[in-house]
Amino acid sequence: MAPELKLSELAIGASAVVRAYPKSGEAFLRLREMGVLPGTTVTLVRTAPLGDPLEIKVRGYHLTLRRSEAAHVVVEPAQTAG
Amino acid sequence: MSAPGQPAGPSRTPVYALVGNPNCGKSTLFNALTGLKQKVGNYPGVTVEKKIGTAYSQHGLPLTVIDLPGTYSLAARSPDEAVTRDVLLGRRADTPQPDRILCIVDATNLERNLYLVHQILDLGRPVILVLNMMDLAARSGMEVRVGRLEHALGIPVIACEAVNGKGLIELKLAMSRPDLPLSRHAWDIPAAIAPAVTELQASLAAGEGKSPLIARAEALLLLTDQDSVRVAGSTPLNARTTEILRSWQERWAGQEIDWAGILVGSRYDAIGVLAANAVQAGPPAGRTTSDKIDAVVTHPVWGWLILIAVMTLIFLSIFTLAEYPMDWIGAQIAALTRGVKDVMPAGDLRDLVTDGAIAGVGTIVTFLPQILILFFFIGLLENTGYMARAAFIMDRLMSRVGLNGKAFIPLLSSYACAIPGIMATRTIEDPKDRLTTILVAPLMSCSARLPVYLLMIAALVPGDRVPLPTKVGLMLLMYALGTFGAFGFAWLFKRTLLKGAPPLMIMELPPYRLPGLKDVVLHMIQRAGLFLKRAGTVILGISIILWFLTTYPKGPGGVVSIDHSFAGAAGHAIEPLIKPIGFDWRIGIGLISSFAAREVFVSSTAVVFSVQNFNADDAHADLTPLREALRNAHWPDGRALFTPLVCLSLMIYYVFAMQCMSTIAVVRRETNSWKWPIFQTLYMTGTAWVLSFIVYQAGRGLGF
């Protein structure tokens, strides 16, 4: 298996499955309730013009989060891109 | 309170709560159900908008509908969300616990929307599920099987297109049913946390007399919501419940059990089963229209150009379109003043009405067109989905001073007028971020400062005509000062007074939608109405006080003379204070009277310096006589009063000083205390004095 990949390191357009993220912290509680859970597939859609925040697609809708939070989300690249 | 599922007593109108995620069409449905029969106010003690309307059942019976603030979860993160949670749980004394709940969801995005529904079903109240945007779901190739969802949940599920009124009759029929079934959706609480839920439930039921289901729902929330947001009006938890919660959390922490994760995960598992059963996904979606628009709108180059173009368009419309109604309102106020002068006998009472009440309120009403246009555009940006994109693009820059992208539109609006800007901060979830934005918004140079800047620039430059580069340069300098000031203070406040966790930028980017014009206009009118209603009394009061101060005591022969008035005395009294920044008592009078609104400085200066035939109400008035009068003004020792340095000092003073009672009234309303508007007035005016002092004294030192 490839070394640990973070959501913030994903290439634009790439999909990945969320594996783990910190249990506490308001950002992660919120992400969880917004449907980003271990096992959920997310796609990095784009970054904002200045490189931060990120826009991801999850469960059919679009969500933004900052790089600083995405850097704590461990993901596993999906088998096929897209 | 009536038992769940039973009709409310004949004497009482049944109360429906309307809940849903943001951007799912909730307001549109609320407007469609209630028409114009709405009352907009505030929940006591918090600055959360309370919207209550009346709808009619198919039998013509009135139904009360409460439009609760949009939320993604009952685990509240902001005061708005806390109100939604508290009303649903019956924890607010000022609002009856709803008899029935209307849950509206976006059919194109069922999974995340059902999360809230899933929490609400736990409450054991009768729920009607409204699947909105069925047309959009169909267009994207999804097939949402209403019957299957209805069967799985056991509650009425209504397909609906709120924008064009489809499904409303079916919804009203369901709302008219005398009895509604309770959900039969069974959901097993994960074994690891079930004992804790039971224990908390028992404690909540015993200690606070809650019904078993509400107690269970609340117990579940306590386990998701680690840092409960409490707002005024929420009932605090009892000590025993807090203790039970703490001991379970300690135990789980020791065993490395992620209780909240397990709970949320199991809800989403249950929702996944429901959605898989009810939704037949279409062919893998290619790029949707929203994706295509976003590729341009958030493009590294085009994105900026579009943002600049949109903002330019808004400001151009404010300054060009607002001029006509502003002139018209000005003329009406003048006519009203004349009318009153004709009817009432001359005397102090007449002057109180015309120069105090009408003039003061008139000042604010004149600005109403600008405020309305700004509210209209803010509503339009929110409705189309562009607001979220602007926040997305600007977030990086705003984060430099510790704010998030959502502060951008409120701050930008403040260049026209701080009032809509401050009222637009309600979209900022974090209370500290919101307060910071409110505190710095009035530093953005609003349109009421323009007349003051223009007069000072005219007085500053020798000769009859101000060279364009000088004028533009000085104007830009003032705008830049205000902007840097706002960001500097935001940075400072976020590091000291309002220190908190870095704000989050977890925000949905909703699909682009065509705006519902009716909703936007209604929202605009309600916002403006709230402003007039709440700020009106404060403005009226201060106007009358200002009138009194500038009228009494009268000069020799009973003639009104500002020099002899309290304001004149106050001008003299503050002269020692403002002399170090180059102002004399006459400018002091201008400062005091322009507290009503900054542009009043121009007209009161005209009075103080005895300029005849100067009509400050006329936007195109020639400044020449006033400028000449200012140039001829001297200190008693013969030095010129309005040296270029003093003009500059005065402009800088107006950039920073809090000189607007309407803003103070709105800040008082939005922060729900006098503490913050007073603090804001002191820090702004203090900064104004210090900077003017530095500029004036340094300039003097350099020989200007």
Interface residues (C-beta under 8 A of the other chain):
Chain A: K23 S24 E26 A27 L29 R30 L31 R32 E33 M34 G35 L37 P38 V45 R46 A48 P49 L50 G51 D52 P53 E55 R59 G60 Y61 H62 L63 T64 L65 R66 S68 E69
Chain B: Y72 S73 A75 R77 T108 N109 E111 R112 Y115 T224 Q226 D227 D258 A260 G261 V264 G265 Y268 S290 D291 D294 T298 H299 P300 G303 W304 A388 F392 I393 D395 R396 L397 S399 G405 A501 P502 L504 M505 I506 M507 E508 L509 P510 P511
